[in-house]
Amino acid sequence: MSEPPDTEDDLSFNRDFPLRPGVAEEVVPGVRRVLCDNPGPFTFTGTVSYIVGRGKVAIIDPGPDSEAHAKALLDAVRGETVTHIFVTHTHKDHSPNAVRIKAATGARVYAEGPHRAARPRFESEMHKPESGADRDFDPDVRLGDGDVVTGKGWTLEAVTTPGHTANHMVFAWRERGLLFAGDHIMGWSTSIVAPPDGSMTDYMASLEKLSMRDEHLYFAGHGPEIRDAPRFVRFLARHRRAREASILHRLAKGEADIATLVRAIYIGLDSRLSGAAGYSVLAHLEDLVARGLVLTDGDPIIEGRYRLA
């Protein structure tokens, strides 16, 4: 799930993604992708599921609760055996269809774990993430950072990348130099980080973690593949630091609430995305408060007012 489109020119996003829903496309040998028909302001053209291998295969991110998408995935692997189902994180556009694919194939489900928040919800806090959390999800196998899962002709390393959600995990096929990035890194837009489920402190640490890795090709949960991936990850980190600088610049003019900060930072924003923009700003403010650069009275919440320390 993405945050609102960016107005800055510090990143080169790629929104050219002509893949049609339900069509299995082989993008590199051993990797096919199938687009779910769930387009929207947060999902772009829809959720992308991946099929890894041939003969005995894995499916990564089987998508939302959609019979049509489950059928498209199963049609794409007709005559093959699904041995593994991997889930990057527990948003409702990524994980619910694991139930259908498991029931149809008997494959086991692998993920970091059930949905959980990055921090406890404050008593005064009201928050409903736009995408919704899949709180019914519980994998058969819980993976830790660095765990390796092997199938026929492929090996995936689990890499924990909290930030977009606390349980976000990406999967690296190191021998092939590629990585399935879920919603942590996307080529069409930046990802939303919405407290309390998400954490900007964690997200930035996860960006740094990926920037040190060797995989050069990323396949994202929405939109096209990302080439020269380590460089793109560094661009994303720079973009987030620029967003932080914009917040501090506005607060240097005086105390402000989040609505005021959103108007100052997101010029020409689609009104449907104003709530998501507010939570992205909140994520930055939580991090700035924790670092002692910004102050607020009480807990850092969406209704709060903020000032420079």
KOLBATOR-856195 format. One line per 5 residues: their letters; for each residue x, y, z of C-alpha. Coordinates in nm, 4 decimals, decimal comma, padded with zeros to 6 digits. Layout:
BEGIN
A) X Y Z ~ ...
REM end
This chain:
BEGIN
MSEPP) 00,0000 00,0000 00,0000 ~ 00,1393 00,3363 -00,0988 ~ 00,1253 00,6782 00,0564 ~ -00,0016 00,9750 -00,1468 ~ 00,1867 01,0468 -00,4709
DTEDD) 00,4879 01,2684 -00,4276 ~ 00,5195 01,6185 -00,5662 ~ 00,8977 01,6353 -00,5229 ~ 01,1352 01,5493 -00,8064 ~ 01,3908 01,3711 -00,5878
LSFNR) 01,2705 01,0255 -00,6980 ~ 01,2070 00,8827 -01,0396 ~ 00,8942 00,6699 -01,0048 ~ 00,7816 00,4332 -01,2769 ~ 00,4047 00,4108 -01,3261
DFPLR) 00,4244 00,2225 -01,6544 ~ 00,2716 -00,1154 -01,5696 ~ 00,0487 -00,2518 -01,8474 ~ -00,0002 -00,6007 -01,7003 ~ -00,3671 -00,7007 -01,7212
PGVAE) -00,5458 -00,8686 -01,4270 ~ -00,5476 -01,2473 -01,4289 ~ -00,2699 -01,2858 -01,6881 ~ 00,0394 -01,4835 -01,5838 ~ 00,3513 -01,3112 -01,7166
EVVPG) 00,7029 -01,4539 -01,6877 ~ 00,9257 -01,1568 -01,6055 ~ 01,2529 -01,3457 -01,5626 ~ 01,3154 -01,7206 -01,5902 ~ 01,1574 -01,8848 -01,2872
VRRVL) 00,9401 -01,5883 -01,1851 ~ 00,5832 -01,5295 -01,3052 ~ 00,3504 -01,2556 -01,1863 ~ -00,0276 -01,2285 -01,1813 ~ -00,2111 -00,9001 -01,1184
CDNPG) -00,5236 -00,8943 -00,9011 ~ -00,8112 -00,6764 -01,0188 ~ -00,8158 -00,4531 -00,7093 ~ -00,6968 -00,1118 -00,8334 ~ -00,7226 00,1944 -00,6114
PFTFT) -00,5428 00,5006 -00,4770 ~ -00,3407 00,2838 -00,2365 ~ -00,2970 -00,0291 -00,4508 ~ -00,2160 00,1338 -00,7882 ~ -00,3289 -00,1126 -01,0591
GTVSY) -00,3729 -00,3906 -00,8025 ~ -00,1830 -00,6394 -00,5908 ~ 00,0839 -00,8422 -00,7703 ~ 00,1259 -01,2099 -00,6752 ~ 00,4381 -01,4004 -00,7753
IVGRG) 00,4942 -01,7632 -00,8740 ~ 00,8486 -01,8872 -00,8129 ~ 00,9920 -02,1919 -00,9872 ~ 00,8567 -02,4490 -01,2298 ~ 00,6937 -02,7847 -01,1596
KVAII) 00,6978 -02,7491 -00,7822 ~ 00,6380 -02,3824 -00,7118 ~ 00,5908 -02,1204 -00,4435 ~ 00,3337 -01,8401 -00,4484 ~ 00,4261 -01,5096 -00,2852
DPGPD) 00,1479 -01,2769 -00,1630 ~ -00,1673 -01,4563 -00,2859 ~ -00,3618 -01,1327 -00,2517 ~ -00,6970 -01,0186 -00,1124 ~ -01,0077 -01,2257 -00,0435
SEAHA) -01,0817 -01,2862 -00,4119 ~ -01,2104 -01,6041 -00,5717 ~ -01,1273 -01,4660 -00,9165 ~ -00,7645 -01,3987 -00,8270 ~ -00,7272 -01,7376 -00,6584
KALLD) -00,8611 -01,8996 -00,9757 ~ -00,6158 -01,7023 -01,1903 ~ -00,3239 -01,8159 -00,9732 ~ -00,4352 -02,1784 -00,9768 ~ -00,4924 -02,1667 -01,3531
AVRGE) -00,1396 -02,0295 -01,3964 ~ 00,0082 -02,3335 -01,2154 ~ -00,2223 -02,5970 -01,3680 ~ -00,0256 -02,9216 -01,3980 ~ 00,2247 -02,8023 -01,1354
TVTHI) 00,2373 -02,8478 -00,7569 ~ 00,2229 -02,5518 -00,5166 ~ 00,4508 -02,6486 -00,2266 ~ 00,4897 -02,3143 -00,0438 ~ 00,2885 -01,9962 00,0118
FVTHT) 00,4822 -01,6904 00,1334 ~ 00,3239 -01,3728 00,2714 ~ 00,5188 -01,0476 00,3073 ~ 00,2763 -00,8829 00,5520 ~ -00,0773 -00,8897 00,6847
HKDHS) -00,2657 -00,6202 00,4981 ~ -00,5935 -00,7295 00,3457 ~ -00,4701 -00,6745 -00,0091 ~ -00,1879 -00,9297 00,0387 ~ -00,2620 -01,2158 00,2770
PNAVR) -00,6301 -01,3286 00,2931 ~ -00,6208 -01,5408 -00,0241 ~ -00,3622 -01,7663 00,1416 ~ -00,6589 -01,9526 00,2917 ~ -00,8004 -02,0350 -00,0534
IKAAT) -00,4670 -02,1335 -00,2070 ~ -00,3816 -02,3535 00,0911 ~ -00,7209 -02,5246 00,0778 ~ -00,6810 -02,5940 -00,2942 ~ -00,3190 -02,7121 -00,2867
GARVY) -00,2312 -02,8268 00,0649 ~ 00,0739 -02,5998 00,0637 ~ 00,2043 -02,4591 00,3905 ~ 00,1987 -02,0867 00,4589 ~ 00,5223 -01,9072 00,5559
AEGPH) 00,5454 -01,5580 00,7076 ~ 00,6934 -01,3614 00,9955 ~ 00,3796 -01,4093 01,2012 ~ 00,0254 -01,2809 01,2657 ~ -00,0580 -00,9140 01,2437
RAARP) 00,0791 -00,6956 01,5216 ~ 00,1300 -00,3265 01,5805 ~ 00,4641 -00,1507 01,6041 ~ 00,3570 -00,0029 01,9373 ~ 00,0556 -00,0185 02,1707
RFESE) -00,2370 00,2025 02,0777 ~ -00,2603 00,5126 02,2948 ~ -00,5772 00,5373 02,5024 ~ -00,6717 00,8626 02,3314 ~ -00,6013 00,7311 01,9827
MHKPE) -00,8521 00,6433 01,7148 ~ -00,7110 00,4915 01,3973 ~ -00,8395 00,2776 01,1127 ~ -00,5686 00,1957 00,8560 ~ -00,6953 00,2518 00,5037
SGADR) -00,6044 -00,0946 00,3808 ~ -00,7145 -00,2798 00,6936 ~ -00,5231 -00,5475 00,8801 ~ -00,5798 -00,9181 00,8224 ~ -00,6148 -01,0115 01,1877
DFDPD) -00,7261 -01,3674 01,1072 ~ -00,3971 -01,4575 00,9432 ~ -00,1740 -01,7113 01,1170 ~ 00,1001 -01,8874 00,9171 ~ 00,1880 -02,2539 00,9425
VRLGD) 00,5576 -02,1667 00,9649 ~ 00,6846 -01,8507 01,1357 ~ 01,0067 -01,7258 00,9835 ~ 01,2844 -01,5299 01,1488 ~ 01,5430 -01,2986 00,9983
GDVVT) 01,7878 -01,4985 00,7887 ~ 01,5820 -01,8184 00,7762 ~ 01,6210 -02,0002 00,4454 ~ 01,3466 -02,2001 00,2708 ~ 01,4334 -02,4238 -00,0237
GKGWT) 01,2110 -02,5622 -00,2962 ~ 01,2705 -02,7279 -00,6309 ~ 01,5174 -02,5043 -00,8131 ~ 01,4869 -02,2074 -00,5788 ~ 01,5980 -02,0876 -00,2359
LEAVT) 01,4460 -01,7889 -00,0552 ~ 01,6006 -01,6072 00,2409 ~ 01,3605 -01,4351 00,4810 ~ 01,4629 -01,0770 00,5647 ~ 01,2666 -00,8895 00,8317
TPGHT) 01,1827 -00,5333 00,7217 ~ 00,9468 -00,3771 00,9785 ~ 00,8141 -00,0303 00,9070 ~ 00,5160 -00,0494 00,6717 ~ 00,3840 -00,3069 00,9192
ANHMV) 00,5621 -00,4510 01,2208 ~ 00,5605 -00,8000 01,0666 ~ 00,6747 -00,7035 00,7177 ~ 00,9207 -00,9474 00,5612 ~ 01,0851 -00,9617 00,2193
FAWRE) 01,2223 -01,2702 00,0453 ~ 01,5593 -01,2761 -00,1321 ~ 01,6603 -01,5239 -00,4020 ~ 02,0262 -01,4495 -00,3508 ~ 02,1634 -01,6763 -00,6224
RGLLF) 01,9550 -01,4892 -00,8776 ~ 02,0220 -01,1420 -00,7350 ~ 01,6534 -01,0628 -00,6882 ~ 01,4211 -00,9858 -00,4006 ~ 01,0439 -00,9910 -00,3466
AGDHI) 00,9893 -00,6608 -00,1691 ~ 00,6190 -00,6602 -00,0768 ~ 00,5124 -00,3068 00,0131 ~ 00,8425 -00,2052 00,1709 ~ 00,9898 -00,0885 -00,1597
MGWST) 00,7724 -00,0024 -00,4595 ~ 00,8730 00,1562 -00,7871 ~ 00,5504 00,3483 -00,8521 ~ 00,5295 00,5364 -00,5198 ~ 00,6594 00,5508 -00,1665
SIVAP) 00,4954 00,3219 00,0919 ~ 00,2623 00,4484 00,3593 ~ 00,3898 00,4162 00,7164 ~ 00,0890 00,4595 00,9460 ~ 00,1174 00,4316 01,3270
PDGSM) 00,0510 00,2354 01,5349 ~ 00,0820 -00,0550 01,2900 ~ 00,3769 00,1094 01,1161 ~ 00,6864 00,2851 01,2466 ~ 00,9069 00,5371 01,0651
TDYMA) 01,1981 00,4562 01,2955 ~ 01,1711 00,0906 01,1940 ~ 01,1116 00,1769 00,8288 ~ 01,4290 00,3847 00,8016 ~ 01,6309 00,1109 00,9704
SLEKL) 01,4902 -00,1426 00,7240 ~ 01,5834 00,0802 00,4298 ~ 01,9380 00,0958 00,5625 ~ 01,9396 -00,2822 00,6015 ~ 01,8345 -00,3398 00,2405
SMRDE) 02,0782 -00,0799 00,1075 ~ 02,3612 -00,3015 00,2330 ~ 02,2412 -00,6060 00,0394 ~ 02,3490 -00,7181 -00,3079 ~ 02,0166 -00,7945 -00,4787
HLYFA) 01,9843 -00,5679 -00,7839 ~ 01,6284 -00,6508 -00,8958 ~ 01,3189 -00,6069 -00,6769 ~ 00,9677 -00,7318 -00,7432 ~ 00,7154 -00,5202 -00,5520
GHGPE) 00,3667 -00,5908 -00,4189 ~ 00,2254 -00,3238 -00,6520 ~ 00,3567 -00,1911 -00,9801 ~ 00,6580 -00,2727 -01,1949 ~ 00,9907 -00,4281 -01,1046
IRDAP) 01,2717 -00,2089 -00,9716 ~ 01,6113 -00,2317 -01,1371 ~ 01,9354 -00,1004 -00,9834 ~ 01,7529 -00,1597 -00,6557 ~ 02,0225 -00,0585 -00,4006
RFVRF) 02,0444 00,2835 -00,5645 ~ 01,6655 00,3172 -00,5560 ~ 01,6626 00,2252 -00,1858 ~ 01,9133 00,5047 -00,1170 ~ 01,6903 00,7450 -00,3112
LARHR) 01,3943 00,6442 -00,0938 ~ 01,5938 00,7089 00,2231 ~ 01,6957 01,0499 00,0915 ~ 01,3329 01,1258 00,0077 ~ 01,2213 01,0387 00,3617
RAREA) 01,4907 01,2642 00,5064 ~ 01,3682 01,5440 00,2785 ~ 01,0131 01,4897 00,4061 ~ 01,1449 01,5141 00,7626 ~ 01,3277 01,8360 00,6748
SILHR) 01,0043 01,9826 00,5325 ~ 00,8250 01,9092 00,8591 ~ 01,1005 02,0728 01,0648 ~ 01,1052 02,3719 00,8287 ~ 00,7323 02,4296 00,8780
LAKGE) 00,7555 02,3860 01,2559 ~ 01,0334 02,6460 01,2618 ~ 00,7599 02,8954 01,1689 ~ 00,5520 02,7977 01,4720 ~ 00,3474 02,5241 01,6350
ADIAT) 00,1173 02,3325 01,4020 ~ -00,1262 02,0451 01,3892 ~ -00,0946 01,7613 01,1382 ~ -00,3600 01,9001 00,9017 ~ -00,1546 02,2190 00,8701
LVRAI) 00,1627 02,0201 00,8049 ~ -00,0096 01,8118 00,5358 ~ -00,1259 02,1262 00,3546 ~ 00,2271 02,2667 00,3670 ~ 00,3994 01,9488 00,2426
YIGLD) 00,1542 01,7803 00,0022 ~ 00,0692 02,0420 -00,2580 ~ -00,2329 01,9612 -00,4745 ~ -00,3128 01,6453 -00,2811 ~ -00,6096 01,4287 -00,3854
SRLSG) -00,8617 01,4715 -00,1022 ~ -00,9096 01,0911 -00,0890 ~ -00,5495 01,0632 00,0314 ~ -00,5466 01,3330 00,2988 ~ -00,5955 01,0828 00,5810
AAGYS) -00,3069 00,8666 00,4620 ~ -00,0869 01,1751 00,4278 ~ -00,1696 01,2693 00,7860 ~ -00,0593 00,9323 00,9185 ~ 00,2632 00,9459 00,7192
VLAHL) 00,3357 01,2835 00,8770 ~ 00,2470 01,1373 01,2174 ~ 00,4988 00,8583 01,1618 ~ 00,7709 01,1165 01,0997 ~ 00,6601 01,3170 01,4041
EDLVA) 00,6722 01,0086 01,6284 ~ 01,0298 00,9539 01,5187 ~ 01,1208 01,3213 01,5670 ~ 00,9633 01,3264 01,9152 ~ 01,1552 01,0100 02,0101
RGLVL) 01,4778 01,1766 01,8944 ~ 01,4063 01,4894 02,0977 ~ 01,3767 01,7223 01,7972 ~ 01,0024 01,7894 01,8262 ~ 00,7736 01,8319 02,1279
TDGDP) 00,4039 01,7688 02,1814 ~ 00,1788 01,7705 02,4863 ~ 00,1053 01,4110 02,5814 ~ 00,1344 01,1222 02,3395 ~ 00,2182 01,1901 01,9720
IIEGR) -00,1241 01,1315 01,8145 ~ -00,3014 01,2367 01,4968 ~ -00,5002 01,5080 01,6809 ~ -00,1912 01,6534 01,8521 ~ -00,0097 01,9817 01,8072
YRLA) 00,3649 01,9875 01,7505 ~ 00,6511 02,2334 01,7968 ~ 01,0276 02,2370 01,7680 ~ 01,2168 02,1327 02,0809
REM end
